[in-house]
């Protein structure tokens, strides 16, 4: 009978009960474990605390196995995203009383949203930075992903830029290996970036991967900022919510390109885990500027419907409800530039734009460097497409 309050944090679960149990049983177990209950009665749990902080199951769909739970916001340390997730997406996944569990959506209330920075640049800021106003951004990932020495890496980047691409990105596997040290790659590639900008008259972007243990990640970010680069790339799933939130609070002036490597370990099973749209909402709150969301037409899994829903969630000011998502007002947070990447080539460009619109980065790795006449010709083909 509970009617959710605007201040509640709402979670939409897909839940399967264990053999011999019904949906009400599993819904109650989820609500208990994710708020202030446990497996037994507690002498230490005061009635007034229970009433104030308990989660409330307010809707169960037996057929679709949907459970909606409302959490009072004062249950959480609102500014602490890792702790929030420890409650609503923590031990609940490991309980014997739940056969399968998947987070389909989280509705964040305005009081929580205002505690987080959101994107520093987002779509409007990146367009202002680059002068690219009315078309998708075009980018590439240096290939082969591992093995090029820093000087050759910079040369390949130059060829891509002068061929017409806006963005060159490190592969997520490239860090600071013996054959391609971070500092050397940074300075050599930025030299080539300056040269490409001078020759083309266009602003170019280099997404250098700073993913590493936190102190080292900060050291590398400082090097990038001191060198005058406008962007860093972070493998946001791998570094974790705490590192990303802390990094954003450091006050760096660079925009954040969020790669989602390892997301499928969490998102891919349709009956268990957390879907990509929910992760994308969290990353918008924490303040990334670009985010990989899939392609619908390349080598990565994900339907056009799913990927369109993710794009809407990271770019719309107010997201309407649908059959598997809450309405969400983003309270003025900037939109995130969606990135389509994975198995793309010039022949895919039109289809990607039709599905995802123009506020995207279309990234092609092999689709550029695999051109029979080399990287520059591959970049030209992408720009022509």
Secondary structure, 3 states (H helix, E strand, C coil): CCCCCCCCEEEEEEEECCCCCCHHHHHHHHHHHCCCCCCCCCCCCCHHHHHHHCCEEEEEECCCCEEEEEECHHHCCCCCHHHHHHHHCCHHHHCCCCCEEEEEEEECCHHHHCCCCCCCCHHHHHHHHHCCCCCCEEEEECCCCCCCCHHHHHHHHHHHHHCCCCEEECCCCCCCECCECHHHHHHHHHHHHHHHHHHHCCCCEEECECCCCHHHHHHHHHHHHHCCCCEEEEEHHHHCHHHHHHHHHCCCCCEEEEECCCCHHHHCCCCCEECHHHHHHHHHHHCCCEEECCCCCCCCCCCHHHHHHHHHHHHCCEECCECCECCEECCCCCCCEEEEECCCCHHHHHHHHHHHCCCEEEECCHHHHCCCCCHHHHHHHHHHC
